[in-house]
Amino acid sequence: MHQDHVQIIAHRGASADVPENTLAAFDAAWHQGADGIEGDFRLTRDGMVACVHDRTMERTAGDPREVAQLSRQELLELEVGSWKHDRFRGEPVPMIDEVFAAVPAGGLILVEVKSGPETVPALISALDASGIPEEQVTVICFKDQVLRRLKDERPDSRTYLLSSFKETDGTWNPTVDALIDRALACGADGLGVHGNLEVVDKAFADRCREAGLELNVWTVDDLEDAHAFSRVGVTSITTNRPGLIRSGLR
């Protein structure tokens, strides 16, 4: 795969520069030349899907309450910009319908579900209401049961199984074969894995391709690493610095 053809996905938007998981961060990502955005989504108390990474609002809004305990209206009363820089004060928590509406024609979005399978009905409703073409949306999750439920209810949905790696006595787990088995068992279209060059080499990427799976690596902010992953043959690279990585791979 030529380096220009590796898709660049903005991790929580252009989050090195702009507060993560905000419409401002996603807008900045498109302006920096990203092919797609990645955002984190959680179910609210009243069954809405909010764009938030953490279980609580402590880190980004200074509010210790859990997203699952808050309604859409209560979330909208918080601001999640000033923790990054005062010039972003007042940035609200976006809901998934707002994020979908801001995806340009041909733009990709990776929707990471942080809560459980109970999120799936609301997610499907938001997808159906958005009118966004199915090929532009990939739902990603560490939890097999979330992807399995989505595929059961909406078989044409695109999904990636997520995984990090752990080294024990010089061996990295899970292995590529174990991940492929899990991905195929829950009907996933690809894998999204931590960008560890000790694990994700050409053999790893080739095994995924042979199994019919796409391969995304996250979160890669170093240009040399991005070049290495593009040579390996990954489908896409998720980064906090989409402008840097996009221009560097050109």
C-alpha positions as CSV (number, residue, x, y, z in Angstrom):
1,M,0.0,0.0,0.0
2,H,1.4,3.4,-1.0
3,Q,1.8,5.8,1.9
4,D,-0.6,8.3,0.3
5,H,-3.3,5.7,0.4
6,V,-3.1,5.0,4.2
7,Q,-6.2,6.7,5.7
8,I,-5.5,9.2,8.4
9,I,-8.0,9.2,11.3
10,A,-8.1,12.1,13.8
11,H,-8.1,10.6,17.3
12,R,-10.9,12.4,19.2
13,G,-10.5,15.0,16.5
14,A,-7.3,17.1,16.1
15,S,-6.9,16.6,19.8
16,A,-3.3,17.7,20.1
17,D,-4.5,21.2,19.3
18,V,-8.2,21.4,20.2
19,P,-10.2,19.9,23.1
20,E,-10.9,16.2,22.4
21,N,-14.3,15.0,21.3
22,T,-15.7,18.4,20.5
23,L,-17.2,19.7,17.3
24,A,-14.2,22.2,17.2
25,A,-11.7,19.3,17.3
26,F,-13.5,17.4,14.5
27,D,-13.7,20.6,12.4
28,A,-10.0,21.1,12.9
29,A,-9.3,17.6,11.8
30,W,-11.1,18.1,8.5
31,H,-9.2,21.3,8.0
32,Q,-5.9,19.5,8.7
33,G,-6.6,17.0,5.9
34,A,-7.8,14.0,7.9
35,D,-9.6,11.3,5.9
36,G,-11.7,10.6,9.0
37,I,-12.4,11.3,12.6
38,E,-12.6,9.0,15.7
39,G,-14.8,9.8,18.6
40,D,-15.8,8.2,21.9
41,F,-19.5,7.7,22.7
42,R,-21.5,6.9,25.9
43,L,-25.1,6.4,26.7
44,T,-26.7,9.1,28.9
45,R,-29.3,8.6,31.6
46,D,-32.1,9.5,29.2
47,G,-30.9,7.2,26.4
48,M,-29.0,9.7,24.3
49,V,-25.5,9.0,22.9
50,A,-23.0,11.6,24.0
51,C,-19.4,12.2,22.7
52,V,-17.3,11.6,25.8
53,H,-14.3,9.4,26.5
54,D,-14.2,9.0,30.3
55,R,-16.7,7.4,32.5
56,T,-17.1,10.6,34.5
57,M,-16.9,14.3,33.5
58,E,-14.1,15.0,36.0
59,R,-11.2,15.4,33.7
60,T,-12.7,17.6,31.0
61,A,-15.5,19.4,32.9
62,G,-14.4,19.3,36.5
63,D,-17.6,17.4,37.4
64,P,-17.3,14.1,39.2
65,R,-20.7,12.7,38.0
66,E,-20.8,9.7,35.6
67,V,-22.1,10.3,32.0
68,A,-24.6,7.4,32.6
69,Q,-26.1,9.4,35.5
70,L,-26.5,12.6,33.5
71,S,-29.2,13.6,31.0
72,R,-28.5,15.2,27.7
73,Q,-29.6,18.6,29.2
74,E,-27.3,18.2,32.2
75,L,-24.4,17.4,29.9
76,L,-25.2,20.5,27.8
77,E,-24.9,22.7,30.9
78,L,-21.2,21.7,31.2
79,E,-18.3,23.0,29.2
80,V,-15.4,20.9,28.1
81,G,-13.0,23.3,26.5
82,S,-11.2,25.4,29.1
83,W,-9.3,22.4,30.6
84,K,-7.3,22.5,27.3
85,H,-6.9,26.3,26.9
86,D,-9.0,29.3,28.0
87,R,-9.7,30.2,24.4
88,F,-11.8,27.1,24.1
89,R,-14.0,28.0,27.1
90,G,-17.6,27.2,26.5
91,E,-17.1,24.2,24.2
92,P,-20.1,21.9,24.8
93,V,-20.4,18.1,24.9
94,P,-21.7,17.1,21.4
95,M,-24.3,14.5,20.9
96,I,-23.8,11.8,18.2
97,D,-26.3,13.4,15.8
98,E,-24.3,16.6,15.8
99,V,-21.1,14.8,15.1
100,F,-22.7,12.8,12.2
101,A,-24.1,16.1,10.8
102,A,-20.7,17.6,10.7
103,V,-19.1,14.8,8.7
104,P,-18.4,16.1,5.1
105,A,-19.2,14.2,2.0
106,G,-16.8,11.2,1.7
107,G,-15.5,11.7,5.2
108,L,-15.0,8.7,7.5
109,I,-16.0,8.4,11.1
110,L,-14.9,5.7,13.6
111,V,-17.5,5.5,16.4
112,E,-16.0,4.0,19.6
113,V,-18.6,2.7,21.9
114,K,-17.4,3.1,25.5
115,S,-20.5,1.9,27.2
116,G,-22.1,-1.6,26.7
117,P,-24.5,-3.4,24.3
118,E,-27.4,-1.3,25.8
119,T,-26.0,1.6,23.6
120,V,-26.8,-0.2,20.3
121,P,-30.5,0.7,19.9
122,A,-29.8,4.4,20.4
123,L,-26.8,4.2,18.1
124,I,-28.8,2.5,15.3
125,S,-31.5,5.2,15.7
126,A,-28.9,7.9,15.3
127,L,-27.3,6.2,12.3
128,D,-30.6,5.8,10.6
129,A,-31.7,9.4,11.3
130,S,-28.3,10.8,10.1
131,G,-28.6,9.6,6.5
132,I,-24.8,9.2,6.5
133,P,-23.8,6.4,4.0
134,E,-23.0,3.1,5.8
135,E,-19.6,2.9,4.1
136,Q,-18.5,6.1,5.9
137,V,-19.2,4.8,9.4
138,T,-17.2,2.1,11.3
139,V,-18.3,1.2,14.9
140,I,-15.3,0.2,17.0
141,C,-15.2,-1.4,20.4
142,F,-13.1,-3.4,22.9
143,K,-16.2,-5.4,23.8
144,D,-17.1,-8.3,21.5
145,Q,-20.7,-8.3,22.7
146,V,-21.3,-4.7,21.5
147,L,-20.2,-5.5,18.0
148,R,-22.1,-8.8,18.0
149,R,-25.3,-7.1,19.0
150,L,-24.9,-4.4,16.3
151,K,-24.2,-6.9,13.6
152,D,-27.3,-8.9,14.7
153,E,-29.5,-5.9,14.5
154,R,-27.9,-4.1,11.6
155,P,-25.9,-6.7,9.6
156,D,-24.5,-4.2,7.1
157,S,-22.8,-2.1,9.8
158,R,-19.0,-1.9,9.5
159,T,-17.2,-2.8,12.8
160,Y,-13.7,-3.1,14.1
161,L,-12.7,-5.1,17.2
162,L,-10.2,-3.1,19.4
163,S,-7.3,-4.5,21.4
164,S,-4.1,-3.4,23.1
165,F,-1.2,-5.7,23.8
166,K,0.5,-7.0,26.9
167,E,4.0,-8.4,27.2
168,T,4.6,-11.4,29.5
169,D,8.1,-13.1,29.6
170,G,9.0,-11.7,26.2
171,T,5.8,-12.8,24.5
172,W,3.1,-10.3,23.4
173,N,-0.5,-11.2,23.8
174,P,-3.1,-11.5,22.3
175,T,-1.6,-13.0,19.2
176,V,-2.7,-12.0,15.8
177,D,-4.4,-15.4,15.3
178,A,-6.4,-15.0,18.6
179,L,-7.5,-11.5,17.6
180,I,-8.6,-12.7,14.1
181,D,-10.6,-15.6,15.7
182,R,-12.4,-13.1,18.0
183,A,-13.0,-10.6,15.2
184,L,-14.5,-13.2,12.9
185,A,-16.6,-14.7,15.7
186,C,-18.3,-11.3,16.3
187,G,-18.6,-10.5,12.6
188,A,-16.1,-7.6,12.6
189,D,-14.7,-6.1,9.4
190,G,-11.4,-5.3,10.9
191,L,-9.1,-4.9,13.9
192,G,-8.1,-1.7,15.6
193,V,-4.9,-2.3,17.6
194,H,-2.4,-0.3,19.7
195,G,0.4,0.9,17.4
196,N,3.2,-1.2,18.8
197,L,5.8,-1.9,16.1
198,E,7.2,-4.8,18.1
199,V,3.9,-6.6,17.4
200,V,2.3,-5.0,14.3
201,D,4.8,-6.0,11.6
202,K,4.3,-7.0,8.0
203,A,3.5,-10.6,9.0
204,F,0.7,-9.3,11.3
205,A,-0.8,-7.1,8.6
206,D,-0.5,-9.9,6.0
207,R,-2.4,-12.3,8.3
208,C,-5.2,-9.7,8.8
209,R,-5.4,-9.2,5.1
210,E,-5.5,-12.9,4.4
211,A,-8.4,-13.2,6.9
212,G,-10.3,-10.4,5.0
213,L,-9.9,-7.9,7.8
214,E,-8.9,-4.3,7.6
215,L,-6.2,-3.0,10.1
216,N,-6.1,0.2,12.0
217,V,-3.4,1.3,14.4
218,W,-3.7,3.9,17.2
219,T,-2.5,6.3,18.5
220,V,0.5,7.2,16.3
221,D,1.8,10.8,16.7
222,D,5.4,10.1,15.6
223,L,6.1,10.5,11.9
224,E,8.8,7.8,11.7
225,D,6.4,5.4,13.3
226,A,3.7,6.4,10.8
227,H,6.0,5.7,7.9
228,A,6.8,2.3,9.4
229,F,3.1,1.4,9.8
230,S,2.4,2.5,6.3
231,R,5.1,0.3,4.9
232,V,3.7,-2.6,6.9
233,G,0.5,-2.2,5.0
234,V,-2.1,-1.0,7.6
235,T,-5.4,0.3,6.3
236,S,-5.5,3.4,8.5
237,I,-3.5,5.3,11.2
238,T,-5.3,7.0,14.1
239,T,-3.4,10.1,15.4
240,N,-3.8,13.1,17.6
241,R,-1.9,15.1,15.0
242,P,-3.6,14.5,11.6
243,G,-2.0,17.5,9.9
244,L,1.5,16.4,10.8
245,I,1.0,12.8,9.8
246,R,-1.0,13.5,6.6
247,S,1.6,16.0,5.3
248,G,4.5,13.8,6.4
249,L,3.3,10.7,4.6
250,R,2.9,12.7,1.4
